[in-house]
Every structure is written in structure tokens, then in C-alpha cells.
Amino acid sequence: MNEIRRSSERGLADHGWLKSFHTFSFADYYDARHMGVGPLRVINEDRVQPGAGFGTHAHRDMEIISYVLDGELAHKDSLGNGSVIRPGDVQRMSAGTGVQHSEFNGSKERPVHFLQIWIEPKSRGIEPGYEEKHFSVEDKQGRLALIASADRAEGSVLIHQDARVYAGLFSGAQRAQLPLFAQRQAYVQVARGSITANGEALAAGDAMKVTGSTRLVLENGADAEVLVFDLPV
């Protein structure tokens, strides 16, 4: 079964310096029908104005992935990490027993556009951790590249949950398939462009939950950048 969540149906927070679309209930946006999918709890599409950002704040017991689409995202945390991530970079922070961090637009001239993703860990109270890795256009072109997993498979970053996160770029005749096994479900998030997923046409900001199917097929992409989550039911 395919359940589509259109871009226009998402929650919106517009603070001037920040424009954020919420796929699932988050902060002041609440919809009991959209609380997450399995352990996937947050997909926020954020645009932060130059020089602005999120001041130091705390997290616990959450796997937080940042995926930059355009611009520069500067990060600092209480673990001693400080870096600037750019398109193609995947950043993972395991909040575990507790961590404080800040995120700011790393540019004084250009907005930063990124996805912030929260996944509940399999166990609470783990040791906090941080990791980042670059995945090139070639890594993702015409295929689903594994960017996060529970076992670092295929060079992916580590998340403490039985979940796999993929990213792909698709145009024209490029096509990819992902097998879906018993007691698993997929969630497709289109970051930009358009694509067909299991026969359903999706545009930028659209998402689709796939259950009861043995595979996910992505095709007919037009400058599409897509994230796919393989999740326990």
C-alpha cells in the first residue's frame, strides 16, 4: 500500500530567519495522524538565512542526521566537534545520554537549505557520538547509495537503530529498486525535482510510505534528489 503525503500538507514554521516544513508533528505543529513512521520521528526541511541559526540547545536519546542540499551548515557541540558541512555531506549525531550543540548558516551571503532527520535509537542511554562523511554525486547518480545504517555497511555512517537510509539522484531513464522484506516498510522523501515511486508521481517535498510491498521502484526522475528510509514496522 502506498500512502502519499504531499508537500503542501506539511506543517510550516516561518520565523523570518528560519523557514521549516515539518513532515511529522514537531514543536508547535501537531497532527495526530502524522507522528512518524516506525522509529523515524522527524523530517524537517529547513532554510536558514545568512548569519542566522539555532543557538546552543540540548538533545537526548535521538539519532540526528543532517543532509545539506545547498549552502553551508556550521555545527559545534559539547563533544568538542566543530565543522561546516556542504552538499553531499551527511552528519550524524547520537545524542544518547545528552549532548548540547548549535547549528548556524556558515555563510554570510547565502541561505542554507538542509534536511534534519531524527530517528529514535534502539536503546536509550548510549554514549553520545558524532560522525560525518561525504557522498559524491557519482556515488548517488542513478542509484540508491546507503548513507546511514546500524552496521556501517557500504561505508555508511552509523545509527543505533535497525534502519537504513539511502540517498539517490535520478534523471531520465535512470531507475533503482530496493527490496522490502517481511516486517519492513519504506518511506520516500523527495528533496527536490520529481520522480515516480511504485507508479506514484511525487514532486519536491512530497513523501510516500510503502507497506505490504516486496520492493520499491524509483524511475522517471527529473533532476530528482530522493531519500529513502528502510524501517521496521
Disulfide bonds with the S-S distance in Angstrom:
none
